[in-house]
């Protein structure tokens, strides 16, 4: 993985999370809820893949999102066990968004994104911007 590609990924993460936070700031409606969930999906994907690229550049084996998040915790990119648990819950919710549409599930995930996940993704996007 070239440094140039990682710099590109940093920009993609920054832009995706900014778009998520823009959607989260809108008044709730079904259209906004759906937009927030879609933006959450691609933001989460870009963040975990950027973490994977960084960790692999440091010589670590990562695999998929779960091992990548666990390695990010082990390497101090995820600060506390409680935060690590929230990242794993976010991964579970992200996996659920790709299943058949369910109104109650969409509402629950939307609330998680607004209350917690958007801030976590924003903080991690900030950390990713500082990585080399």
N, CA, C and O atoms as a printed pandas DataFrame, in Angstrom:
     atom_number atom_name residue_name chain_id  residue_number  x_coord  y_coord  z_coord
0              1         N          UNK        A               1    0.851   -1.183    0.000
1              2        CA          UNK        A               1    0.000    0.000    0.000
2              3         C          UNK        A               1    0.886    1.233    0.000
3              4         O          UNK        A               1    1.709    1.427    0.894
4              5         N          UNK        A               2    0.707    2.037   -0.991
5              6        CA          UNK        A               2    1.525    3.246   -1.101
6              7         C          UNK        A               2    1.017    4.336   -0.160
7              8         O          UNK        A               2   -0.151    4.368    0.227
8              9         N          UNK        A               3    1.927    5.208    0.184
9             10        CA          UNK        A               3    1.561    6.345    1.021
10            11         C          UNK        A               3    0.517    7.202    0.314
11            12         O          UNK        A               3   -0.396    7.729    0.949
12            13         N          UNK        A               4    0.657    7.340   -1.014
13            14        CA          UNK        A               4   -0.295    8.147   -1.781
14            15         C          UNK        A               4   -1.707    7.568   -1.683
15            16         O          UNK        A               4   -2.676    8.314   -1.543
16            17         N          UNK        A               5   -1.822    6.249   -1.756
17            18        CA          UNK        A               5   -3.142    5.620   -1.646
18            19         C          UNK        A               5   -3.734    5.831   -0.260
19            20         O          UNK        A               5   -4.938    6.051   -0.126
20            21         N          UNK        A               6   -2.899    5.765    0.771
21            22        CA          UNK        A               6   -3.409    5.997    2.113
22            23         C          UNK        A               6   -3.874    7.447    2.269
23            24         O          UNK        A               6   -4.888    7.703    2.918
24            25         N          UNK        A               7   -3.152    8.380    1.688
25            26        CA          UNK        A               7   -3.563    9.792    1.738
26            27         C          UNK        A               7   -4.909    9.966    1.035
27            28         O          UNK        A               7   -5.763   10.714    1.512
28            29         N          UNK        A               8   -5.105    9.278   -0.102
29            30        CA          UNK        A               8   -6.414    9.305   -0.781
30            31         C          UNK        A               8   -7.502    8.781    0.150
31            32         O          UNK        A               8   -8.575    9.374    0.259
32            33         N          UNK        A               9   -7.217    7.668    0.817
33            34        CA          UNK        A               9   -8.202    7.062    1.722
34            35         C          UNK        A               9   -8.520    8.010    2.868
35            36         O          UNK        A               9   -9.675    8.091    3.286
36            37         N          UNK        A              10   -7.535    8.727    3.386
37            38        CA          UNK        A              10   -7.793    9.700    4.446
38            39         C          UNK        A              10   -8.805   10.744    3.978
39            40         O          UNK        A              10   -9.720   11.100    4.722
40            41         N          UNK        A              11   -8.645   11.229    2.760
41            42        CA          UNK        A              11   -9.591   12.203    2.212
42            43         C          UNK        A              11  -10.978   11.623    2.045
43            44         O          UNK        A              11  -11.970   12.295    2.327
44            45         N          UNK        A              12  -11.061   10.376    1.586
45            46        CA          UNK        A              12  -12.358    9.715    1.428
46            47         C          UNK        A              12  -13.063    9.580    2.770
47            48         O          UNK        A              12  -14.267    9.814    2.873
48            49         N          UNK        A              13  -12.308    9.201    3.798
49            50        CA          UNK        A              13  -12.876    9.071    5.148
50            51         C          UNK        A              13  -13.383   10.425    5.635
51            52         O          UNK        A              13  -14.505   10.532    6.130
52            53         N          UNK        A              14  -12.567   11.442    5.494
53            54        CA          UNK        A              14  -12.947   12.790    5.943
54            55         C          UNK        A              14  -14.243   13.242    5.262
55            56         O          UNK        A              14  -15.148   13.748    5.925
56            57         N          UNK        A              15  -14.334   13.061    3.946
57            58        CA          UNK        A              15  -15.520   13.480    3.204
58            59         C          UNK        A              15  -16.751   12.664    3.569
59            60         O          UNK        A              15  -17.834   13.223    3.741
60            61         N          UNK        A              16  -16.601   11.357    3.687
61            62        CA          UNK        A              16  -17.740   10.498    4.012
62            63         C          UNK        A              16  -18.310   10.832    5.385
63            64         O          UNK        A              16  -19.525   10.942    5.547
64            65         N          UNK        A              17  -17.442   10.990    6.363
65            66        CA          UNK        A              17  -17.914   11.272    7.724
66            67         C          UNK        A              17  -18.534   12.669    7.795
67            68         O          UNK        A              17  -19.495   12.882    8.534
68            69         N          UNK        A              18  -17.997   13.606    7.042
69            70        CA          UNK        A              18  -18.605   14.946    6.997
70            71         C          UNK        A              18  -20.017   14.864    6.421
71            72         O          UNK        A              18  -20.927   15.536    6.906
72            73         N          UNK        A              19  -20.201   14.047    5.396
73            74        CA          UNK        A              19  -21.537   13.879    4.806
74            75         C          UNK        A              19  -22.486   13.196    5.793
75            76         O          UNK        A              19  -23.665   13.546    5.862
76            77         N          UNK        A              20  -21.980   12.228    6.555
77            78        CA          UNK        A              20  -22.797   11.582    7.582
78            79         C          UNK        A              20  -23.219   12.621    8.622
79            80         O          UNK        A              20  -24.394   12.694    8.982
80            81         N          UNK        A              21  -22.286   13.408    9.096
81            82        CA          UNK        A              21  -22.610   14.387   10.127
82            83         C          UNK        A              21  -23.568   15.451    9.608
83            84         O          UNK        A              21  -24.391   15.969   10.363
84            85         N          UNK        A              22  -23.465   15.778    8.329
85            86        CA          UNK        A              22  -24.422   16.696    7.705
86            87         C          UNK        A              22  -25.836   16.109    7.749
87            88         O          UNK        A              22  -26.794   16.818    8.058
88            89         N          UNK        A              23  -25.965   14.826    7.442
89            90        CA          UNK        A              23  -27.283   14.179    7.448
90            91         C          UNK        A              23  -27.826   14.057    8.870
91            92         O          UNK        A              23  -29.015   14.274    9.103
92            93         N          UNK        A              24  -26.962   13.713    9.816
93            94        CA          UNK        A              24  -27.379   13.557   11.210
94            95         C          UNK        A              24  -27.928   14.870   11.765
95            96         O          UNK        A              24  -28.803   14.857   12.631
96            97         N          UNK        A              25  -27.428   15.990   11.279
97            98        CA          UNK        A              25  -27.853   17.303   11.776
98            99         C          UNK        A              25  -29.235   17.719   11.268
99           100         O          UNK        A              25  -29.797   18.704   11.746
100          101         N          UNK        A              26  -29.785   16.981   10.307
101          102        CA          UNK        A              26  -31.093   17.323    9.741
102          103         C          UNK        A              26  -32.220   16.856   10.667
103          104         O          UNK        A              26  -32.050   15.888   11.409
104          105         N          UNK        A              27  -33.358   17.533   10.628
105          106        CA          UNK        A              27  -34.515   17.065   11.411
106          107         C          UNK        A              27  -34.937   15.670   10.937
107          108         O          UNK        A              27  -34.894   15.367    9.744
108          109         N          UNK        A              28  -35.336   14.847   11.872
109          110        CA          UNK        A              28  -35.682   13.464   11.553
110          111         C          UNK        A              28  -36.923   13.391   10.653
111          112         O          UNK        A              28  -37.923   14.073   10.875
112          113         N          UNK        A              29  -36.819   12.558    9.658
113          114        CA          UNK        A              29  -37.928   12.173    8.784
114          115         C          UNK        A              29  -37.542   10.817    8.209
115          116         O          UNK        A              29  -36.414   10.362    8.399
116          117         N          UNK        A              30  -38.456   10.176    7.519
117          118        CA          UNK        A              30  -38.110    8.865    6.955
118          119         C          UNK        A              30  -37.024    8.990    5.896
119          120         O          UNK        A              30  -36.161    8.119    5.788
120          121         N          UNK        A              31  -37.059   10.061    5.120
121          122        CA          UNK        A              31  -36.025   10.255    4.097
122          123         C          UNK        A              31  -34.679   10.527    4.755
123          124         O          UNK        A              31  -33.664    9.972    4.333
124          125         N          UNK        A              32  -34.655   11.361    5.769
125          126        CA          UNK        A              32  -33.409   11.649    6.485
126          127         C          UNK        A              32  -32.901   10.382    7.158
127          128         O          UNK        A              32  -31.703   10.102    7.121
128          129         N          UNK        A              33  -33.785    9.623    7.765
129          130        CA          UNK        A              33  -33.378    8.372    8.417
130          131         C          UNK        A              33  -32.696    7.458    7.408
131          132         O          UNK        A              33  -31.631    6.908    7.688
132          133         N          UNK        A              34  -33.300    7.296    6.244
133          134        CA          UNK        A              34  -32.715    6.424    5.227
134          135         C          UNK        A              34  -31.376    6.966    4.737
135          136         O          UNK        A              34  -30.443    6.198    4.502
136          137         N          UNK        A              35  -31.277    8.288    4.582
137          138        CA          UNK        A              35  -30.016    8.901    4.148
138          139         C          UNK        A              35  -28.932    8.709    5.209
139          140         O          UNK        A              35  -27.783    8.415    4.878
140          141         N          UNK        A              36  -29.291    8.875    6.470
141          142        CA          UNK        A              36  -28.332    8.694    7.556
142          143         C          UNK        A              36  -27.816    7.258    7.558
143          144         O          UNK        A              36  -26.615    7.028    7.699
144          145         N          UNK        A              37  -28.708    6.306    7.403
145          146        CA          UNK        A              37  -28.288    4.902    7.401
146          147         C          UNK        A              37  -27.367    4.620    6.217
147          148         O          UNK        A              37  -26.353    3.940    6.379
148          149         N          UNK        A              38  -27.696    5.122    5.042
149          150        CA          UNK        A              38  -26.832    4.917    3.871
150          151         C          UNK        A              38  -25.465    5.560    4.080
151          152         O          UNK        A              38  -24.442    4.953    3.766
152          153         N          UNK        A              39  -25.439    6.755    4.596
153          154        CA          UNK        A              39  -24.166    7.437    4.830
154          155         C          UNK        A              39  -23.374    6.757    5.946
155          156         O          UNK        A              39  -22.144    6.714    5.907
156          157         N          UNK        A              40  -24.087    6.225    6.940
157          158        CA          UNK        A              40  -23.429    5.433    7.983
158          159         C          UNK        A              40  -22.749    4.221    7.360
159          160         O          UNK        A              40  -21.605    3.908    7.690
160          161         N          UNK        A              41  -23.450    3.541    6.461
161          162        CA          UNK        A              41  -22.882    2.339    5.835
162          163         C          UNK        A              41  -21.563    2.656    5.134
163          164         O          UNK        A              41  -20.558    1.988    5.377
164          165         N          UNK        A              42  -21.558    3.667    4.271
165          166        CA          UNK        A              42  -20.317    3.901    3.537
166          167         C          UNK        A              42  -19.252    4.549    4.404
167          168         O          UNK        A              42  -18.063    4.345    4.156
168          169         N          UNK        A              43  -19.636    5.324    5.412
169          170        CA          UNK        A              43  -18.642    5.887    6.331
170          171         C          UNK        A              43  -17.958    4.784    7.126
171          172         O          UNK        A              43  -16.734    4.766    7.255
172          173         N          UNK        A              44  -18.758    3.865    7.658
173          174        CA          UNK        A              44  -18.193    2.761    8.430
174          175         C          UNK        A              44  -17.236    1.947    7.567
175          176         O          UNK        A              44  -16.138    1.604    8.006
176          177         N          UNK        A              45  -17.652    1.638    6.342
177          178        CA          UNK        A              45  -16.809    0.843    5.442
178          179         C          UNK        A              45  -15.478    1.546    5.183
179          180         O          UNK        A              45  -14.422    0.917    5.253
180          181         N          UNK        A              46  -15.520    2.822    4.890
181          182        CA          UNK        A              46  -14.282    3.547    4.615
182          183         C          UNK        A              46  -13.386    3.639    5.850
183          184         O          UNK        A              46  -12.165    3.540    5.738
184          185         N          UNK        A              47  -13.986    3.827    7.024
185          186        CA          UNK        A              47  -13.187    3.942    8.249
186          187         C          UNK        A              47  -12.492    2.630    8.559
187          188         O          UNK        A              47  -11.285    2.624    8.801
188          189         N          UNK        A              48  -13.218    1.511    8.559
189          190        CA          UNK        A              48  -12.534    0.264    8.931
190          191         C          UNK        A              48  -11.496   -0.114    7.880
191          192         O          UNK        A              48  -10.455   -0.678    8.217
192          193         N          UNK        A              49  -11.767    0.190    6.614
193          194        CA          UNK        A              49  -10.787   -0.137    5.573
194          195         C          UNK        A              49   -9.558    0.765    5.668
195          196         O          UNK        A              49   -8.449    0.325    5.365
196          197         N          UNK        A              50   -9.737    2.006    6.081
197          198        CA          UNK        A              50   -8.581    2.891    6.297
198          199         C          UNK        A              50   -7.750    2.391    7.481
199          200         O          UNK        A              50   -6.520    2.404    7.432
200          201         N          UNK        A              51   -8.426    1.953    8.539
201          202        CA          UNK        A              51   -7.701    1.371    9.669
202          203         C          UNK        A              51   -6.916    0.148    9.225
203          204         O          UNK        A              51   -5.761   -0.031    9.610
204          205         N          UNK        A              52   -7.544   -0.689    8.417
205          206        CA          UNK        A              52   -6.875   -1.889    7.913
206          207         C          UNK        A              52   -5.634   -1.509    7.110
207          208         O          UNK        A              52   -4.567   -2.091    7.307
208          209         N          UNK        A              53   -5.765   -0.541    6.211
209          210        CA          UNK        A              53   -4.609   -0.120    5.414
210          211         C          UNK        A              53   -3.481    0.380    6.297
211          212         O          UNK        A              53   -2.318    0.032    6.090
212          213         N          UNK        A              54   -3.826    1.195    7.276
213          214        CA          UNK        A              54   -2.805    1.720    8.186
214          215         C          UNK        A              54   -2.125    0.582    8.945
215          216         O          UNK        A              54   -0.897    0.524    9.012
216          217         N          UNK        A              55   -2.911   -0.307    9.508
217          218        CA          UNK        A              55   -2.344   -1.398   10.304
218          219         C          UNK        A              55   -1.498   -2.328    9.443
219          220         O          UNK        A              55   -0.444   -2.789    9.882
220          221         N          UNK        A              56   -1.946   -2.607    8.225
221          222        CA          UNK        A              56   -1.164   -3.455    7.330
222          223         C          UNK        A              56    0.151   -2.771    6.948
223          224         O          UNK        A              56    1.180   -3.434    6.815
224          225         N          UNK        A              57    0.117   -1.454    6.773
225          226        CA          UNK        A              57    1.350   -0.722    6.483
226          227         C          UNK        A              57    2.315   -0.789    7.666
227          228         O          UNK        A              57    3.524   -0.626    7.500
228          229         N          UNK        A              58    1.771   -1.030    8.860
229          230        CA          UNK        A              58    2.602   -1.172   10.062
230          231         C          UNK        A              58    3.068   -2.618   10.254
231          232         O          UNK        A              58    3.780   -2.924   11.210
232          233         N          UNK        A              59    2.657   -3.514    9.329
233          234        CA          UNK        A              59    3.109   -4.903    9.385
234          235         C          UNK        A              59    2.149   -5.872   10.051
235          236         O          UNK        A              59    2.523   -7.016   10.314
236          237         N          UNK        A              60    0.922   -5.449   10.333
237          238        CA          UNK        A              60   -0.056   -6.318   10.998
238          239         C          UNK        A              60   -0.952   -7.021    9.974
239          240         O          UNK        A              60   -1.259   -6.472    8.915
240          241         N          UNK        A              61   -1.358   -8.229   10.308
241          242        CA          UNK        A              61   -2.378   -8.939    9.540
242          243         C          UNK        A              61   -3.731   -8.533   10.115
243          244         O          UNK        A              61   -3.895   -8.494   11.334
244          245         N          UNK        A              62   -4.696   -8.231    9.258
245          246        CA          UNK        A              62   -5.979   -7.760    9.783
246          247         C          UNK        A              62   -7.168   -8.619    9.348
247          248         O          UNK        A              62   -7.979   -8.996   10.194
248          249         N          UNK        A              63   -7.292   -8.929    8.097
249          250        CA          UNK        A              63   -8.474   -9.653    7.639
250          251         C          UNK        A              63   -9.650   -8.712    7.482
251          252         O          UNK        A              63   -9.514   -7.617    6.937
252          253         N          UNK        A              64  -10.808   -9.147    7.965
253          254        CA          UNK        A              64  -12.052   -8.389    7.816
254          255         C          UNK        A              64  -12.217   -7.322    8.876
255          256         O          UNK        A              64  -11.276   -6.999    9.601
256          257         N          UNK        A              65  -13.437   -6.768    8.963
257          258        CA          UNK        A              65  -13.654   -5.650    9.891
258          259         C          UNK        A              65  -13.490   -6.017   11.373
259          260         O          UNK        A              65  -12.919   -5.234   12.133
260          261         N          UNK        A              66  -13.972   -7.177   11.794
261          262        CA          UNK        A              66  -13.868   -7.539   13.217
262          263         C          UNK        A              66  -12.407   -7.658   13.659
263          264         O          UNK        A              66  -12.024   -7.042   14.653
264          265         N          UNK        A              67  -11.574   -8.442   12.939
265          266        CA          UNK        A              67  -10.169   -8.500   13.367
266          267         C          UNK        A              67   -9.446   -7.154   13.243
267          268         O          UNK        A              67   -8.547   -6.850   14.027
268          269         N          UNK        A              68   -9.848   -6.355   12.256
269          270        CA          UNK        A              68   -9.242   -5.031   12.104
270          271         C          UNK        A              68   -9.572   -4.154   13.306
271          272         O          UNK        A              68   -8.694   -3.476   13.840
272          273         N          UNK        A              69  -10.830   -4.163   13.736
273          274        CA          UNK        A              69  -11.218   -3.360   14.899
274          275         C          UNK        A              69  -10.526   -3.848   16.162
275          276         O          UNK        A              69  -10.124   -3.042   17.001
276          277         N          UNK        A              70  -10.385   -5.157   16.303
277          278        CA          UNK        A              70   -9.690   -5.697   17.479
278          279         C          UNK        A              70   -8.220   -5.300   17.469
279          280         O          UNK        A              70   -7.657   -4.970   18.513
280          281         N          UNK        A              71   -7.599   -5.330   16.298
281          282        CA          UNK        A              71   -6.202   -4.916   16.191
282          283         C          UNK        A              71   -6.067   -3.415   16.450
283          284         O          UNK        A              71   -5.098   -2.982   17.074
284          285         N          UNK        A              72   -7.026   -2.621   15.978
285          286        CA          UNK        A              72   -7.006   -1.179   16.242
286          287         C          UNK        A              72   -7.058   -0.920   17.748
287          288         O          UNK        A              72   -6.396   -0.007   18.241
288          289         N          UNK        A              73   -7.835   -1.710   18.475
289          290        CA          UNK        A              73   -7.884   -1.597   19.935
290          291         C          UNK        A              73   -6.531   -1.981   20.531
291          292         O          UNK        A              73   -6.000   -1.275   21.388
292          293         N          UNK        A              74   -5.980   -3.101   20.072
293          294        CA          UNK        A              74   -4.693   -3.564   20.592
294          295         C          UNK        A              74   -3.579   -2.545   20.344
295          296         O          UNK        A              74   -2.640   -2.437   21.132
296          297         N          UNK        A              75   -3.694   -1.806   19.249
297          298        CA          UNK        A              75   -2.677   -0.814   18.894
298          299         C          UNK        A              75   -2.976    0.582   19.450
299          300         O          UNK        A              75   -2.234    1.526   19.177
300          301         N          UNK        A              76   -4.056    0.720   20.227
301          302        CA          UNK        A              76   -4.362    1.985   20.877
302          303         C          UNK        A              76   -5.146    2.976   20.033
303          304         O          UNK        A              76   -5.366    4.109   20.462
304          305         N          UNK        A              77   -5.575    2.572   18.836
305          306        CA          UNK        A              77   -6.388    3.470   18.011
306          307         C          UNK        A              77   -7.819    3.555   18.528
307          308         O          UNK        A              77   -8.500    4.559   18.321
308          309         N          UNK        A              78   -8.268    2.515   19.192
309          310        CA          UNK        A              78   -9.527    2.499   19.942
310          311         C          UNK        A              78   -9.099    2.491   21.402
311          312         O          UNK        A              78   -8.419    1.570   21.854
312          313         N          UNK        A              79   -9.503    3.523   22.134
313          314        CA          UNK        A              79   -8.866    3.822   23.420
314          315         C          UNK        A              79   -9.233    2.895   24.576
315          316         O          UNK        A              79   -8.358    2.532   25.362
316          317         N          UNK        A              80  -10.491    2.506   24.702
317          318        CA          UNK        A              80  -10.925    1.783   25.899
318          319         C          UNK        A              80  -11.697    0.525   25.516
319          320         O          UNK        A              80  -12.189    0.413   24.393
320          321         N          UNK        A              81  -11.803   -0.411   26.438
321          322        CA          UNK        A              81  -12.631   -1.591   26.157
322          323         C          UNK        A              81  -14.086   -1.219   25.873
323          324         O          UNK        A              81  -14.743   -1.856   25.050
324          325         N          UNK        A              82  -14.587   -0.194   26.549
325          326        CA          UNK        A              82  -15.967    0.242   26.321
326          327         C          UNK        A              82  -16.135    0.779   24.896
327          328         O          UNK        A              82  -17.128    0.488   24.229
328          329         N          UNK        A              83  -15.168    1.552   24.446
329          330        CA          UNK        A              83  -15.222    2.058   23.075
330          331         C          UNK        A              83  -15.106    0.905   22.080
331          332         O          UNK        A              83  -15.780    0.906   21.049
332          333         N          UNK        A              84  -14.262   -0.072   22.380
333          334        CA          UNK        A              84  -14.130   -1.248   21.509
334          335         C          UNK        A              84  -15.467   -1.977   21.403
335          336         O          UNK        A              84  -15.859   -2.409   20.319
336          337         N          UNK        A              85  -16.165   -2.111   22.528
337          338        CA          UNK        A              85  -17.493   -2.749   22.501
338          339         C          UNK        A              85  -18.457   -1.964   21.622
339          340         O          UNK        A              85  -19.252   -2.560   20.895
340          341         N          UNK        A              86  -18.397   -0.632   21.678
341          342        CA          UNK        A              86  -19.284    0.184   20.843
342          343         C          UNK        A              86  -18.943    0.013   19.367
343          344         O          UNK        A              86  -19.843   -0.006   18.528
344          345         N          UNK        A              87  -17.656   -0.114   19.037
345          346        CA          UNK        A              87  -17.265   -0.358   17.645
346          347         C          UNK        A              87  -17.774   -1.713   17.165
347          348         O          UNK        A              87  -18.215   -1.838   16.022
348          349         N          UNK        A              88  -17.718   -2.722   18.021
349          350        CA          UNK        A              88  -18.223   -4.040   17.623
350          351         C          UNK        A              88  -19.741   -4.022   17.469
351          352         O          UNK        A              88  -20.282   -4.699   16.595
352          353         N          UNK        A              89  -20.433   -3.251   18.313
353          354        CA          UNK        A              89  -21.885   -3.092   18.149
354          355         C          UNK        A              89  -22.183   -2.358   16.850
355          356         O          UNK        A              89  -23.136   -2.689   16.145
356          357         N          UNK        A              90  -21.365   -1.364   16.538
357          358        CA          UNK        A              90  -21.538   -0.634   15.282
358          359         C          UNK        A              90  -21.364   -1.590   14.096
359          360         O          UNK        A              90  -22.115   -1.516   13.123
360          361         N          UNK        A              91  -20.387   -2.474   14.178
361          362        CA          UNK        A              91  -20.184   -3.474   13.126
362          363         C          UNK        A              91  -21.421   -4.362   12.982
363          364         O          UNK        A              91  -21.860   -4.639   11.866
364          365         N          UNK        A              92  -21.976   -4.802   14.096
365          366        CA          UNK        A              92  -23.187   -5.630   14.037
366          367         C          UNK        A              92  -24.336   -4.869   13.395
367          368         O          UNK        A              92  -25.039   -5.414   12.544
368          369         N          UNK        A              93  -24.538   -3.616   13.792
369          370        CA          UNK        A              93  -25.609   -2.815   13.198
370          371         C          UNK        A              93  -25.350   -2.590   11.713
371          372         O          UNK        A              93  -26.283   -2.621   10.910
372          373         N          UNK        A              94  -24.089   -2.365   11.339
373          374        CA          UNK        A              94  -23.767   -2.186    9.915
374          375         C          UNK        A              94  -24.126   -3.447    9.138
375          376         O          UNK        A              94  -24.650   -3.359    8.028
376          377         N          UNK        A              95  -23.855   -4.599    9.697
377          378        CA          UNK        A              95  -24.192   -5.865    9.032
378          379         C          UNK        A              95  -25.700   -6.019    8.869
379          380         O          UNK        A              95  -26.168   -6.565    7.870
380          381         N          UNK        A              96  -26.454   -5.540    9.846
381          382        CA          UNK        A              96  -27.914   -5.649    9.785
382          383         C          UNK        A              96  -28.524   -4.734    8.729
383          384         O          UNK        A              96  -29.602   -5.027    8.211
384          385         N          UNK        A              97  -27.854   -3.631    8.401
385          386        CA          UNK        A              97  -28.437   -2.689    7.439
386          387         C          UNK        A              97  -28.545   -3.279    6.043
387          388         O          UNK        A              97  -29.315   -2.781    5.222
388          389         N          UNK        A              98  -27.795   -4.319    5.764
389          390        CA          UNK        A              98  -27.816   -4.895    4.419
390          391         C          UNK        A              98  -28.900   -5.963    4.254
391          392         O          UNK        A              98  -29.055   -6.516    3.165
392          393         N          UNK        A              99  -29.636   -6.254    5.300
393          394        CA          UNK        A              99  -30.712   -7.245    5.215
394          395         C          UNK        A              99  -32.002   -6.588    4.727
395          396         O          UNK        A              99  -32.074   -5.369    4.574
396          397         N          UNK        A             100  -32.990   -7.394    4.494
397          398        CA          UNK        A             100  -34.286   -6.878    4.031
398          399         C          UNK        A             100  -34.733   -5.731    4.931
399          400         O          UNK        A             100  -34.527   -5.757    6.144
400          401         N          UNK        A             101  -35.339   -4.740    4.325
401          402        CA          UNK        A             101  -35.726   -3.539    5.060
402          403         C          UNK        A             101  -36.756   -3.855    6.133
403          404         O          UNK        A             101  -37.760   -4.520    5.876
404          405         N          UNK        A             102  -36.494   -3.372    7.323
405          406        CA          UNK        A             102  -37.388   -3.536    8.469
406          407         C          UNK        A             102  -37.477   -2.175    9.157
407          408         O          UNK        A             102  -36.469   -1.633    9.612
408          409         N          UNK        A             103  -38.681   -1.634    9.226
409          410        CA          UNK        A             103  -38.906   -0.278    9.763
410          411         C          UNK        A             103  -38.365   -0.117   11.189
411          412         O          UNK        A             103  -37.680    0.862   11.484
412          413         N          UNK        A             104  -38.670   -1.074   12.068
413          414        CA          UNK        A             104  -38.230   -0.967   13.465
414          415         C          UNK        A             104  -36.705   -1.037   13.553
415          416         O          UNK        A             104  -36.091   -0.301   14.326
416          417         N          UNK        A             105  -36.107   -1.906   12.775
417          418        CA          UNK        A             105  -34.653   -2.021   12.762
418          419         C          UNK        A             105  -34.013   -0.734   12.236
419          420         O          UNK        A             105  -33.027   -0.255   12.796
420          421         N          UNK        A             106  -34.568   -0.184   11.173
421          422        CA          UNK        A             106  -34.048    1.062   10.612
422          423         C          UNK        A             106  -34.118    2.190   11.639
423          424         O          UNK        A             106  -33.178    2.975   11.762
424          425         N          UNK        A             107  -35.208    2.274   12.362
425          426        CA          UNK        A             107  -35.355    3.310   13.381
426          427         C          UNK        A             107  -34.330    3.128   14.488
427          428         O          UNK        A             107  -33.719    4.099   14.933
428          429         N          UNK        A             108  -34.136    1.895   14.936
429          430        CA          UNK        A             108  -33.169    1.613   16.008
430          431         C          UNK        A             108  -31.750    1.975   15.561
431          432         O          UNK        A             108  -31.012    2.619   16.307
432          433         N          UNK        A             109  -31.368    1.570   14.356
433          434        CA          UNK        A             109  -30.022    1.871   13.867
434          435         C          UNK        A             109  -29.846    3.375   13.678
435          436         O          UNK        A             109  -28.800    3.927   14.017
436          437         N          UNK        A             110  -30.866    4.034   13.137
437          438        CA          UNK        A             110  -30.809    5.490   12.980
438          439         C          UNK        A             110  -30.523    6.145   14.335
439          440         O          UNK        A             110  -29.664    7.023   14.430
440          441         N          UNK        A             111  -31.230    5.726   15.368
441          442        CA          UNK        A             111  -31.034    6.315   16.692
442          443         C          UNK        A             111  -29.614    6.068   17.202
443          444         O          UNK        A             111  -29.010    6.953   17.807
444          445         N          UNK        A             112  -29.081    4.870   16.960
445          446        CA          UNK        A             112  -27.702    4.576   17.365
446          447         C          UNK        A             112  -26.717    5.484   16.637
447          448         O          UNK        A             112  -25.763    5.983   17.234
448          449         N          UNK        A             113  -26.955    5.694   15.344
449          450        CA          UNK        A             113  -26.057    6.541   14.561
450          451         C          UNK        A             113  -26.088    7.970   15.097
451          452         O          UNK        A             113  -25.043    8.586   15.306
452          453         N          UNK        A             114  -27.282    8.485   15.315
453          454        CA          UNK        A             114  -27.419    9.868   15.779
454          455         C          UNK        A             114  -26.817   10.041   17.176
455          456         O          UNK        A             114  -26.097   11.006   17.434
456          457         N          UNK        A             115  -27.119    9.097   18.075
457          458        CA          UNK        A             115  -26.675    9.222   19.472
458          459         C          UNK        A             115  -25.198    8.940   19.670
459          460         O          UNK        A             115  -24.558    9.570   20.513
460          461         N          UNK        A             116  -24.636    7.993   18.903
461          462        CA          UNK        A             116  -23.328    7.466   19.269
462          463         C          UNK        A             116  -22.386    7.292   18.079
463          464         O          UNK        A             116  -21.254    7.775   18.106
464          465         N          UNK        A             117  -22.845    6.614   17.049
465          466        CA          UNK        A             117  -21.932    6.191   15.982
466          467         C          UNK        A             117  -21.353    7.352   15.195
467          468         O          UNK        A             117  -20.183    7.308   14.815
468          469         N          UNK        A             118  -22.131    8.381   14.942
469          470        CA          UNK        A             118  -21.622    9.519   14.183
470          471         C          UNK        A             118  -20.434   10.152   14.899
471          472         O          UNK        A             118  -19.438   10.499   14.266
472          473         N          UNK        A             119  -20.536   10.300   16.201
473          474        CA          UNK        A             119  -19.433   10.886   16.977
474          475         C          UNK        A             119  -18.216    9.960   16.976
475          476         O          UNK        A             119  -17.084   10.425   16.838
476          477         N          UNK        A             120  -18.440    8.665   17.127
477          478        CA          UNK        A             120  -17.317    7.716   17.100
478          479         C          UNK        A             120  -16.617    7.745   15.747
479          480         O          UNK        A             120  -15.389    7.778   15.676
480          481         N          UNK        A             121  -17.401    7.733   14.681
481          482        CA          UNK        A             121  -16.816    7.781   13.346
482          483         C          UNK        A             121  -16.083    9.100   13.127
483          484         O          UNK        A             121  -15.019    9.124   12.510
484          485         N          UNK        A             122  -16.646   10.191   13.628
485          486        CA          UNK        A             122  -15.992   11.488   13.508
486          487         C          UNK        A             122  -14.665   11.527   14.239
487          488         O          UNK        A             122  -13.673   12.032   13.713
488          489         N          UNK        A             123  -14.644   10.996   15.445
489          490        CA          UNK        A             123  -13.402   10.971   16.221
490          491         C          UNK        A             123  -12.356   10.096   15.540
491          492         O          UNK        A             123  -11.178   10.452   15.492
492          493         N          UNK        A             124  -12.788    8.945   15.012
493          494        CA          UNK        A             124  -11.828    8.061   14.342
494          495         C          UNK        A             124  -11.350    8.685   13.041
495          496         O          UNK        A             124  -10.182    8.545   12.680
496          497         N          UNK        A             125  -12.246    9.378   12.326
497          498        CA          UNK        A             125  -11.815   10.073   11.099
498          499         C          UNK        A             125  -10.721   11.082   11.449
499          500         O          UNK        A             125   -9.749   11.230   10.708
500          501         N          UNK        A             126  -10.880   11.770   12.570
501          502        CA          UNK        A             126   -9.843   12.708   13.012
502          503         C          UNK        A             126   -8.525   12.007   13.297
503          504         O          UNK        A             126   -7.462   12.503   12.923
504          505         N          UNK        A             127   -8.588   10.855   13.958
505          506        CA          UNK        A             127   -7.354   10.095   14.233
506          507         C          UNK        A             127   -6.713    9.639   12.930
507          508         O          UNK        A             127   -5.496    9.720   12.764
508          509         N          UNK        A             128   -7.540    9.162   12.011
509          510        CA          UNK        A             128   -7.011    8.671   10.735
510          511         C          UNK        A             128   -6.280    9.780    9.983
511          512         O          UNK        A             128   -5.307    9.514    9.278
512          513         N          UNK        A             129   -6.743   11.019   10.128
513          514        CA          UNK        A             129   -6.088   12.145    9.457
514          515         C          UNK        A             129   -4.677   12.369    9.985
515          516         O          UNK        A             129   -3.842   12.941    9.283
516          517         N          UNK        A             130   -4.398   11.931   11.202
517          518        CA          UNK        A             130   -3.075   12.153   11.809
518          519         C          UNK        A             130   -2.102   11.011   11.539
519          520         O          UNK        A             130   -0.911   11.128   11.826
520          521         N          UNK        A             131   -2.608    9.900   10.987
521          522        CA          UNK        A             131   -1.744    8.737   10.763
522          523         C          UNK        A             131   -0.899    8.942    9.510
523          524         O          UNK        A             131   -1.301    9.623    8.567
524          525         N          UNK        A             132    0.271    8.337    9.530
525          526        CA          UNK        A             132    1.159    8.441    8.365
526          527         C          UNK        A             132    1.442    7.090    7.760
527          528         O          UNK        A             132    2.172    6.996    6.773
